[in-house]
């Protein structure tokens, strides 16, 4: 009777959800249409951006307020009553981070074929989730991944290591999301990037702070609807504009052929060769400066001072004098600063001296040539090795990310946990199947419509993005011919998707819509990550290890306070622009893969895995991964003061974002060896493992 009543309640709950989100989707589309009409009637662009920002954050805040709770089960796992399809949608939003929405198509634009490693790795990871983790973790029934480690391996040490690893990978990941929030908010409102970071932070906190997993879940469903609509509209428009076909995935190969032809033309173009020659001369001149920095710095300072003095003596225009004084102020203060600045400039100039502004041909599988000279063959082998290593790290990291695995604790049953993985794959597929097409369509538009344009008539979006951050987009007339060449465009992958509507000539309201979609992607993932960190500290550290008798209200309140503290810390780090979004995200995947995947898989499928084995495996796996990144990634090297040449620290040519390729196998090996050398888990734990894997097993 109870089962029938529960089934009826669940059916009524689903019906109500269908009605609510149906009205919501229709209302959001109507909202966009109204704004489009108002734009045609003369509504200012700044107002459109501000309305999108305020309306979407107000919407998420409303859901957060309506979903507020102090109940532990609701706060930590949404009451375990989220239907599979909605959990799949929430997981899709949780997954569609700033890297997926903003960075992935941009990476494909800049790197071509090698960028497919992200799509293959991230999508393949959900297969591992479905086969090896989601249903089994749901059967264990805990709230968090550290909670599972504590129950499966016994004692507080595995739980504590799980807390440390969860915080490390989640904090790294959340910094990248807040960085994305800063970019989008500053583009929508025109405020400084640092202010945009903290404005967007309000939207993150209002959901997760008030209602925990319950508020985050229903907000993420709303955010997924926004982000998928925002992603699809401009790419469908570009497809229709270029081919007349509204299904971009079908014309991807056709447009790819056109891009390949344009690449051949640009490589041989005399104007592009002029630009490359200028960059080559700059690189050579900078190289000479680096050889004798003391003399070069003195000459630069003397020349800048003389220019200022000459302009003052001739009563030059104030603008000319101000520019000269700015040049003088920009002269490095000492030799060390000069060498650092000149080295960076030399690297940029060398990139500008390469064909296609340093981008590989879009259809080229790997860099280098397997049939070329020894250097070309080595480059090819290294490129292929890194491609496969990155796929491995992203797949395994996906299957081990705490904020994703937490989602499968929210379903009503093990069956729905498995179904929700399928739905997750479907909702993620919609975007991932479109990203490669978007990259090619945008590249065709840039090569055919933007390159070759007069500097006097450049599109508005170029100057708009240059104001947000010149590092993201800048153009310079290098060969002084008044025309924009590909080599004169410096574009960051993080703005390709956000700029797509403007590149395609769509109304500004669609640019606002895409920015709102990117904001939804970043906010939804940031919500889940912050909740993971706060729950690890309040539930796993405080409640499970420090005060097991703490009342529910205190635990939930502590989680909210910690969430606020962590969010502010992440926003501060993001405002420093530590690294690009893609590196931060990829680093989080390597951390999660090496710390969690071996311990989770062996904990589920090998009952002999012991507590000491898990502890040793997590320390070794995470330790070697972190060490490799700290000695090979430029920003981390500066943080830890590593001065040895990067080349001396590289193993088999593997890039730092794929460091998990070393940590995961070492983690597995360590757990197996140490477990075989130490006492087996208790009979109770071994029976629990067997029951989770074989729930229908009947013992004699």
Secondary structure, DSSP 4 states (H G I P E B T S, - for coil): -HHHHHHHHHHHHHHHHHHHHHHHHHHHHHHHHHHHHHHHTT--HHHHHHHHHHHHHHHHHHHHHHT----HHHHHHGGG---HHHHHHHHHHHH--HIIIIIHHHHHHHHGGGGHHHHHHHHHHHHHIIIIIHHHHHHH--SSHHHHHHHHH-SHHHHHHHHHHHHHHHHHHHHHHHHHHHHHHHHHH---HHHHHHHHHHHHHHHHHHHHHHHHHHHHHHHHHHHHHHHHHHHHHHHHHHHS-S-HHHHHHHHHHHHHHHHHHHHH-HHHHHHHHHHHHHHHHHHHHHHTHHHHHHHHHHHHHHHHHHHHHTT--HHHHHHHHHHHHHS-SSHHHHHHHHHHHHHHHHHHTSGGGGPPPTT-SSSS-TTS-HHHHHHHHHHHHHHHHHHHHHHHHHTT-HHHHGGGGSSSSHHHHHHHHHHHHHHHHHHHHHHHHHHHHHHHHIIIIITT-BGGG--HHHHHHHHH-TTTEEE--TTSSSB--GGGEEE-GGGHHHHHHHHTT--HHHHHHHHHHHHHHHHHHHHHHHHHHHHIIIIIIIIIII-TT--HHHHHHHHHHHHHHHHHHHHHHHHT--S-HHHHHHHHHHHHIIIIIHHHHHHHH-TT--HHHHHHHHHHHHHHHHHHHHHHSHHHHHHHT--S-HHHH-STT--GGGTHHHHHHHHHHHHHHHHHHSPPPPHHHHHHHHHHH-TT----
